[in-house]
């Protein structure tokens, strides 16, 4: 019996030692985990601060790019130009602005002329940078004289804005088919005095996205919005007249219901104020 008790006491001592060792290891792991969590929290804080700095830097870069583009316009389908002769291009552009657009302008009003597009492309887009915003606006206002010609004029938008405008075109065409007043404003679409972003329009429950043949590209549509003071005239398309003859109720269209709901509630659609987004 005495031997059994001694063995039990020995086993109990060994077990207590093992438990003590396990407790020490657990405490050690908890201490290491606490240190790791502290480091992770510090890393998370640094990540948020760094991410905020990156976002601020990106906003600053976008702002600088916007400022650098604000005095620019782009000419499309401007043919019969020797792209290797910068002086000739400048003279032809000045003559074009004087004779076709009827804008009083000289070479002293132009800061830079730059050829865009690929080397082997025909009728490359031409970027014209003016020295003053006033002269650029004057040129845009007179771009109505380009109607009926192959030449078109557009503002110099960033690739991101051009992409958004291209995505907005089908929504604009659809709204116009519904007899709504619709036009592009920078990277947004104005429908019946309400301004919508691309993300807002994507929430529409549309059965299909159709486009009338009013414009085939973003820079062509840009010509429609150059003069903010001009009234936008929208002719009724044949497709719409045909639908009316067949007795289709246009107000039942999903986009019309959605727009009317937005106008009443005012939750997502923003009422046009004195300042519109830059065109």
Order of alpha helices (4+ residues) and beta strands (2+ residues): alpha-beta-alpha-beta-beta-alpha-beta-alpha-beta-beta-beta-alpha-alpha-alpha-alpha-beta
